[in-house]
Amino acid sequence: MKKLLIFVVTASIVMVSTGGFYDAREIAHTVTVIAMGIDKGETMPYRVTFQIERTGTGEGAASGENSGNETENEKSKDVLVVEAPTILSAFARANSINSVDLSMNNVKMVIISSEVAENGIKDAVCEIASATEFKNNAYLALSLKKAEDILKNVSPEDEEYLSVYYEEIIHRHYKEATRFFLLSESYFDLESKGGDFVLPLVSKREEDGFENYFKDDTKSNLIAGMIPKESKHKVEFLGGAVLSEGKLKGYLTESEMLALSFAGGFFAPRDISVEYPGDSESFVIIKLSQNENSKIKTFPGEYTKAKIEITLSGNYEFIPEADYESFDKEFTLYLEKEIGKSVRSVIKKCIEQYDSDVLGLIDHAKIHFVKNADMERSGIELKDIQINPAVTIKTERNGRFTFG
């Protein structure tokens, strides 16, 4: 009996040491989630799309899931689609129905559909931002239609490193250190201030061109060229979505987002095409940089005035053949005036049409009062703040390209 017991114990040790652990996670069957899409569900509150990038050589196939009755056309080997009552339960369900484990450590982009945003994004943002499954910060964007359609049209096969693609579409046009677009900063705004901010807007490209759901009501001679239209991706970042108290209120065009980036100090250096003179169909191309953050100063009175100081530097890339000194003087004044006009227009639009204080002007006005109650008694409201942009541009001649 004693010998039998020794044999059983020895055999058990050998089996455990050579067979591995039952619940061990093997990297070959782990996939990394790069982006998430959040839509309204058909049978449950949320329909969550997980876009994946495989990190191992596992053969576990990812599949779309739509309450068990999806068609082959709805399936994509690069996305998982799950309906669930919460976002985290969708994550858990996606893991349970597939032969691979999802890792949320490297999520770069979270896209929320306008249908969800119209009712408010606070619940979704707070759930994601406070989840331990998310180890890093992600960017936040809104889609005009379904977020699922966006992610199905940006395929990991198109990029060697899909995570870099999502970083580039933000960093290429906006400063990295900005309170806009980051999920963590949006979470902070929602929790502490109620959530007045602007997010990038993305849409799917159709065969007959990019979708346009709104027209540029304000004539602008500044051509933003926000994000290059990549032919291999069937999506376009085409402007901005304005939120007030965490709810979608309206949209901004590419040119309006450009002006707002000047005012907010999150403009990244890039070429800008400027029609000069106006309505001439002649363009000057200048590479603008914003090395100094914009400064907002408020002055109390019968109407509170907000002065926004914007300082830019520029290198000409294409200029008309003309006397350079006179051209530079006239063009600089023209461009300063155009940018100032665009900045005033977009801020007024956010305030008057969308009741959204995207630049935090009320917070700046509070410095003139000892208590918030004193400000309330003074009768100062967001709509009464007068906007006065002051734009300064320092130009240099590149010297390599001119044309007549």
C-alpha positions as CSV (number, residue, x, y, z in Angstrom):
1,M,0.0,0.0,0.0
2,K,2.8,2.3,0.9
3,K,4.6,1.6,-2.4
4,L,1.3,2.3,-4.3
5,L,1.0,5.7,-2.6
6,I,4.5,6.7,-3.5
7,F,3.9,5.7,-7.1
8,V,0.7,7.8,-7.3
9,V,2.4,10.9,-5.8
10,T,5.4,10.5,-8.1
11,A,3.3,10.1,-11.2
12,S,1.2,13.2,-10.3
13,I,4.4,15.3,-9.9
14,V,5.7,14.2,-13.3
15,M,2.4,14.9,-15.1
16,V,2.1,18.4,-13.7
17,S,5.8,19.3,-14.4
18,T,5.6,18.1,-18.0
19,G,2.0,19.0,-19.0
20,G,2.0,22.7,-18.3
21,F,-0.6,24.7,-16.4
22,Y,-4.3,24.4,-17.4
23,D,-5.0,28.1,-17.1
24,A,-1.7,29.5,-18.5
25,R,-2.1,32.1,-21.2
26,E,0.1,31.3,-24.2
27,I,1.2,34.2,-26.3
28,A,0.6,32.3,-29.5
29,H,-3.2,32.5,-28.7
30,T,-3.2,36.1,-27.5
31,V,-4.4,38.9,-29.8
32,T,-4.0,42.6,-29.2
33,V,-6.9,45.0,-29.5
34,I,-5.8,48.1,-31.3
35,A,-9.1,50.0,-31.7
36,M,-12.6,49.8,-30.4
37,G,-15.9,50.9,-31.9
38,I,-19.0,51.6,-29.7
39,D,-22.4,51.6,-31.3
40,K,-26.0,51.1,-30.1
41,G,-26.9,47.5,-30.0
42,E,-29.9,45.9,-31.7
43,T,-30.8,43.6,-28.8
44,M,-28.6,45.1,-26.0
45,P,-27.4,48.5,-25.0
46,Y,-24.0,48.3,-26.7
47,R,-22.6,46.8,-29.9
48,V,-18.8,46.8,-29.4
49,T,-16.3,46.2,-32.2
50,F,-12.8,45.0,-31.3
51,Q,-10.2,45.5,-34.0
52,I,-7.3,43.1,-33.5
53,E,-3.7,42.8,-34.4
54,R,-2.3,39.3,-33.8
55,T,0.9,39.1,-31.8
56,G,1.6,35.4,-32.1
57,T,1.2,32.5,-34.5
58,G,-2.0,31.0,-33.0
59,E,-4.5,29.7,-35.4
60,G,-7.5,30.7,-33.4
61,A,-9.8,32.6,-35.8
62,A,-11.7,35.7,-34.8
63,S,-15.2,36.0,-36.0
64,G,-18.0,38.6,-36.0
65,E,-20.9,37.9,-33.6
66,N,-24.3,39.5,-33.8
67,S,-26.6,37.7,-31.4
68,G,-25.7,34.4,-33.1
69,N,-27.3,35.2,-36.4
70,E,-24.7,37.1,-38.4
71,T,-24.1,36.4,-42.1
72,E,-20.8,35.7,-43.7
73,N,-20.7,39.2,-45.1
74,E,-20.8,40.6,-41.6
75,K,-17.7,38.6,-40.6
76,S,-14.2,39.9,-40.7
77,K,-11.1,38.0,-39.6
78,D,-9.7,41.3,-38.2
79,V,-12.7,42.4,-36.0
80,L,-14.8,40.9,-33.3
81,V,-18.4,42.3,-32.9
82,V,-20.3,41.6,-29.7
83,E,-23.5,42.9,-28.2
84,A,-23.7,43.2,-24.5
85,P,-25.2,45.4,-21.7
86,T,-21.8,47.0,-20.9
87,I,-18.6,47.5,-22.7
88,L,-16.6,45.4,-20.3
89,S,-19.1,42.6,-20.4
90,A,-18.7,42.7,-24.2
91,F,-15.0,42.3,-23.7
92,A,-15.6,39.3,-21.5
93,R,-18.1,37.8,-23.9
94,A,-15.7,38.2,-26.8
95,N,-13.1,36.2,-24.9
96,S,-15.5,33.5,-24.0
97,I,-16.8,32.8,-27.5
98,N,-13.4,32.7,-29.3
99,S,-10.4,30.5,-29.1
100,V,-8.0,33.4,-28.5
101,D,-7.5,35.8,-25.6
102,L,-7.9,39.5,-26.1
103,S,-5.3,41.9,-24.7
104,M,-6.5,45.5,-24.1
105,N,-3.0,46.8,-23.1
106,N,-2.4,48.6,-26.4
107,V,-5.8,50.2,-27.5
108,K,-4.9,53.3,-29.5
109,M,-8.3,54.5,-30.7
110,V,-11.9,54.4,-29.3
111,I,-14.5,55.4,-31.8
112,I,-18.0,56.2,-30.6
113,S,-20.9,56.5,-33.0
114,S,-22.9,59.8,-33.2
115,E,-26.0,57.8,-32.3
116,V,-24.5,56.9,-29.0
117,A,-23.0,60.4,-28.5
118,E,-26.3,62.2,-28.9
119,N,-27.5,60.6,-25.7
120,G,-24.2,61.2,-24.0
121,I,-20.8,59.5,-23.9
122,K,-20.1,59.8,-20.2
123,D,-21.1,56.2,-19.2
124,A,-19.0,54.7,-22.0
125,V,-16.0,56.9,-21.4
126,C,-16.0,56.4,-17.6
127,E,-16.4,52.6,-17.9
128,I,-13.4,52.4,-20.2
129,A,-11.2,54.9,-18.4
130,S,-11.7,53.2,-15.1
131,A,-11.2,49.6,-16.3
132,T,-8.1,47.8,-15.1
133,E,-8.0,46.0,-18.5
134,F,-6.8,49.2,-20.2
135,K,-3.2,49.8,-19.4
136,N,-2.5,52.9,-21.5
137,N,-4.2,56.0,-22.9
138,A,-6.2,55.9,-26.1
139,Y,-7.5,58.6,-28.4
140,L,-11.2,59.3,-28.7
141,A,-13.1,60.0,-31.9
142,L,-16.7,60.2,-33.1
143,S,-18.1,58.6,-36.3
144,L,-20.9,60.0,-38.3
145,K,-22.5,56.6,-38.8
146,K,-21.6,53.2,-37.3
147,A,-18.2,52.9,-35.6
148,E,-18.2,49.2,-36.7
149,D,-18.2,50.3,-40.4
150,I,-15.2,52.5,-39.8
151,L,-13.1,49.7,-38.2
152,K,-14.0,47.2,-40.9
153,N,-12.7,49.6,-43.5
154,V,-9.3,50.1,-41.8
155,S,-7.7,46.7,-42.1
156,P,-4.5,45.6,-40.2
157,E,-3.4,44.1,-43.5
158,D,-3.0,47.7,-44.8
159,E,-0.4,48.6,-42.2
160,E,2.7,46.9,-40.9
161,Y,2.0,48.4,-37.5
162,L,-1.7,49.4,-37.2
163,S,-1.2,51.0,-33.8
164,V,1.3,53.5,-35.4
165,Y,-1.4,54.3,-38.0
166,Y,-3.8,55.5,-35.4
167,E,-1.1,57.5,-33.6
168,E,-0.1,59.2,-36.8
169,I,-3.5,60.3,-37.9
170,I,-3.6,62.4,-34.6
171,H,0.0,63.4,-34.2
172,R,0.4,64.5,-37.8
173,H,-2.1,67.3,-37.3
174,Y,-2.4,68.0,-33.6
175,K,0.1,68.5,-30.8
176,E,0.5,65.4,-28.7
177,A,0.2,67.2,-25.4
178,T,-3.4,68.4,-25.6
179,R,-6.5,68.0,-23.5
180,F,-8.4,67.3,-26.7
181,F,-8.8,63.9,-28.1
182,L,-7.3,61.9,-25.2
183,L,-9.7,59.5,-23.5
184,S,-8.3,60.3,-20.1
185,E,-8.7,64.0,-20.6
186,S,-12.2,63.6,-21.9
187,Y,-12.9,61.5,-18.8
188,F,-11.5,64.3,-16.6
189,D,-13.7,66.9,-18.3
190,L,-16.8,64.8,-18.0
191,E,-16.2,64.1,-14.3
192,S,-15.1,67.6,-13.2
193,K,-16.5,70.1,-15.6
194,G,-19.5,68.4,-17.3
195,G,-17.7,67.8,-20.6
196,D,-17.5,70.6,-23.1
197,F,-15.0,69.6,-25.7
198,V,-14.4,68.8,-29.4
199,L,-13.4,65.4,-30.8
200,P,-12.1,64.4,-34.3
201,L,-14.9,63.3,-36.7
202,V,-14.5,60.2,-38.9
203,S,-16.6,58.9,-41.8
204,K,-16.5,56.1,-44.3
205,R,-15.7,56.9,-47.8
206,E,-18.2,55.9,-50.5
207,E,-17.5,55.0,-54.1
208,D,-18.6,58.4,-55.3
209,G,-16.4,60.3,-52.9
210,F,-16.3,61.1,-49.2
211,E,-19.6,61.6,-47.5
212,N,-20.6,65.1,-46.5
213,Y,-23.4,65.6,-44.0
214,F,-22.9,69.3,-43.5
215,K,-21.7,72.2,-45.5
216,D,-19.2,74.8,-44.6
217,D,-21.5,77.7,-43.7
218,T,-18.6,80.0,-43.1
219,K,-16.5,81.0,-46.2
220,S,-12.9,80.4,-45.4
221,N,-9.8,80.9,-47.6
222,L,-7.8,78.5,-45.5
223,I,-7.6,75.0,-46.8
224,A,-7.1,72.7,-43.9
225,G,-6.2,69.5,-45.6
226,M,-6.7,67.9,-42.2
227,I,-5.7,64.3,-42.9
228,P,-4.5,62.9,-46.2
229,K,-7.1,60.8,-48.0
230,E,-5.4,57.4,-48.0
231,S,-6.5,55.4,-51.0
232,K,-5.9,52.1,-49.2
233,H,-8.2,53.0,-46.3
234,K,-11.9,53.6,-46.9
235,V,-12.2,56.2,-44.1
236,E,-11.6,59.9,-43.7
237,F,-11.1,62.2,-40.7
238,L,-13.1,65.2,-42.0
239,G,-13.7,67.7,-39.1
240,G,-14.8,67.7,-35.6
241,A,-17.7,66.9,-33.3
242,V,-18.7,69.4,-30.6
243,L,-20.0,68.1,-27.3
244,S,-21.6,70.0,-24.4
245,E,-22.1,68.3,-21.1
246,G,-20.9,65.1,-22.7
247,K,-23.6,65.1,-25.4
248,L,-23.1,65.6,-29.2
249,K,-24.4,69.0,-30.2
250,G,-23.1,69.5,-33.7
251,Y,-20.2,69.4,-36.2
252,L,-17.3,71.5,-37.3
253,T,-15.8,71.4,-40.8
254,E,-12.1,70.8,-41.6
255,S,-11.4,74.5,-41.9
256,E,-13.2,75.2,-38.6
257,M,-11.2,72.5,-36.8
258,L,-8.1,74.2,-38.2
259,A,-9.1,77.5,-36.7
260,L,-10.0,76.0,-33.4
261,S,-6.6,74.2,-33.3
262,F,-4.9,77.7,-33.5
263,A,-7.1,79.0,-30.7
264,G,-6.6,76.0,-28.5
265,G,-2.9,75.8,-29.0
266,F,-3.0,72.2,-30.4
267,F,-2.0,72.9,-34.0
268,A,0.9,70.8,-35.2
269,P,3.3,72.1,-37.9
270,R,2.1,71.5,-41.5
271,D,1.5,73.1,-44.9
272,I,-1.5,75.3,-45.3
273,S,-2.9,76.4,-48.6
274,V,-4.2,80.0,-48.6
275,E,-6.3,81.5,-51.4
276,Y,-4.6,84.9,-52.1
277,P,-6.1,87.3,-52.8
278,G,-9.6,86.1,-51.9
279,D,-11.7,84.5,-54.6
280,S,-8.7,84.6,-57.0
281,E,-8.1,80.8,-57.3
282,S,-4.4,81.5,-56.7
283,F,-2.8,79.9,-53.7
284,V,0.1,80.5,-51.5
285,I,1.5,77.4,-49.6
286,I,3.1,78.1,-46.3
287,K,4.3,75.8,-43.6
288,L,2.9,77.1,-40.3
289,S,4.2,76.3,-36.8
290,Q,2.8,77.2,-33.4
291,N,5.8,77.2,-31.0
292,E,4.1,79.2,-28.3
293,N,0.8,78.2,-26.7
294,S,-2.1,80.5,-27.4
295,K,-3.0,82.8,-24.5
296,I,-6.5,83.6,-23.3
297,K,-7.1,86.7,-21.3
298,T,-10.4,88.0,-20.1
299,F,-11.5,91.5,-19.1
300,P,-14.6,92.1,-17.1
301,G,-17.0,94.9,-17.9
302,E,-20.5,95.3,-19.1
303,Y,-19.6,92.5,-21.5
304,T,-16.7,90.2,-20.7
305,K,-14.1,90.3,-23.4
306,A,-11.8,87.4,-24.2
307,K,-8.6,88.2,-26.0
308,I,-7.0,85.1,-27.6
309,E,-3.3,85.7,-28.5
310,I,-2.1,83.4,-31.2
311,T,1.6,83.5,-32.3
312,L,2.6,81.5,-35.4
313,S,5.8,81.2,-37.5
314,G,5.8,80.3,-41.2
315,N,8.1,79.2,-44.0
316,Y,6.9,79.9,-47.6
317,E,6.8,76.8,-49.8
318,F,5.1,78.3,-52.9
319,I,4.8,82.1,-53.5
320,P,3.9,84.2,-56.5
321,E,6.6,85.8,-58.5
322,A,6.6,89.3,-57.1
323,D,8.6,91.8,-55.1
324,Y,9.2,89.6,-52.0
325,E,9.3,92.4,-49.4
326,S,6.0,94.0,-50.5
327,F,4.4,90.5,-51.0
328,D,5.4,89.3,-47.6
329,K,4.1,92.4,-45.8
330,E,0.7,92.4,-47.5
331,F,0.3,88.6,-47.3
332,T,1.2,88.4,-43.6
333,L,-1.4,91.0,-42.8
334,Y,-4.0,89.2,-44.9
335,L,-3.3,85.9,-43.3
336,E,-3.4,87.3,-39.8
337,K,-6.8,88.8,-40.6
338,E,-8.1,85.6,-42.2
339,I,-7.1,83.4,-39.2
340,G,-8.5,85.9,-36.7
341,K,-11.8,86.0,-38.6
342,S,-11.9,82.2,-38.7
343,V,-11.1,81.8,-35.0
344,R,-13.8,84.3,-34.0
345,S,-16.3,82.6,-36.2
346,V,-15.7,79.0,-35.0
347,I,-15.7,80.0,-31.3
348,K,-18.9,81.9,-31.7
349,K,-20.5,78.9,-33.5
350,C,-19.5,76.6,-30.6
351,I,-21.0,79.0,-28.1
352,E,-24.1,80.3,-29.9
353,Q,-25.2,77.2,-31.8
354,Y,-23.9,74.4,-29.6
355,D,-23.8,76.1,-26.2
356,S,-20.3,74.5,-25.8
357,D,-17.4,76.2,-24.0
358,V,-14.7,74.2,-25.7
359,L,-11.9,76.7,-24.8
360,G,-13.0,77.0,-21.1
361,L,-13.6,80.8,-21.4
362,I,-15.9,80.7,-18.3
363,D,-13.0,79.3,-16.3
364,H,-10.8,82.2,-17.4
365,A,-13.5,84.7,-16.5
366,K,-13.8,83.3,-13.0
367,I,-10.3,84.7,-12.0
368,H,-12.0,88.1,-11.7
369,F,-14.3,87.0,-8.9
370,V,-13.5,85.8,-5.4
371,K,-16.3,83.3,-5.3
372,N,-18.3,81.5,-8.1
373,A,-21.4,83.0,-6.6
374,D,-20.1,86.5,-7.2
375,M,-19.8,85.6,-10.9
376,E,-23.3,84.2,-11.0
377,R,-24.6,87.4,-9.4
378,S,-22.8,89.5,-12.0
379,G,-24.9,87.9,-14.7
380,I,-21.9,86.8,-16.9
381,E,-22.9,84.1,-19.3
382,L,-21.0,82.2,-22.0
383,K,-23.0,83.7,-24.8
384,D,-22.2,87.3,-23.6
385,I,-18.4,86.8,-23.9
386,Q,-16.9,88.8,-26.8
387,I,-14.1,87.1,-28.7
388,N,-11.1,89.2,-29.8
389,P,-8.4,87.1,-31.6
390,A,-5.0,88.7,-31.9
391,V,-2.9,86.8,-34.5
392,T,0.9,87.4,-35.1
393,I,2.8,85.6,-37.8
394,K,6.5,85.7,-38.3
395,T,7.4,84.5,-41.8
396,E,10.6,83.4,-43.5
397,R,11.4,82.7,-47.1
398,N,12.2,79.2,-48.0
399,G,13.7,80.2,-51.2
400,R,13.4,76.9,-53.0
401,F,10.1,77.1,-54.7
402,T,8.4,80.0,-56.4
403,F,5.9,80.1,-59.2
404,G,4.0,82.7,-61.2
